[in-house]
Amino acid sequence: MANETWRKALYSHNIWGLPSDKSHVTCDGHLVRSRVECIVYNELMRLGVPFRYEETICLAGPDGETVKVNADFVIRRPDGQEVILEYLGMIGDDEYLLKNAEKFRLYINNGYRLNDTLFYLTDNAGGFVDSRLIVELVQKMIMKR
């Protein structure tokens, strides 16, 4: 029940960009930025997994200052532990990659562990997506522990 309360609670979320940046419609009518985010969102809904889309979270920066980042998905495991899933959809854009490398460093320096409490997705080299692999990853993320 606590996870359901967490899922329904109001939270600070990403407000950057124009509404037109979100053009993919999920199973419950929410708009997301990419087809992969739409697949992930719909799979999390189908599995009944509590999650938040584009939640703004506060992390400690390199000098101890508070840095706000927007996580693509914050997912709550049955034991209450929160994990982050990021989708790197613009891997051909160097500026985007540098920004996400800094975000990755912040996550790691704040105790997130790759493939344990921090997960990444991207398209394959041809830009294709295998939604079966996304389903496997989501199940791994929530069943870990």
Protein Blocks (a to p, Z undefined) as FASTA:
>chain_A
ZZmmmmmpccdddfedjfklpmcdcfkopacfbfklmmmmmmmmmnopacdehiacdddd
fkopacddddfbacddfkopacdddddfblmbmklmmmmmmmmmmmmmnopaehklgccd
dddfkopacfklmmmmmmmmmmgZZ
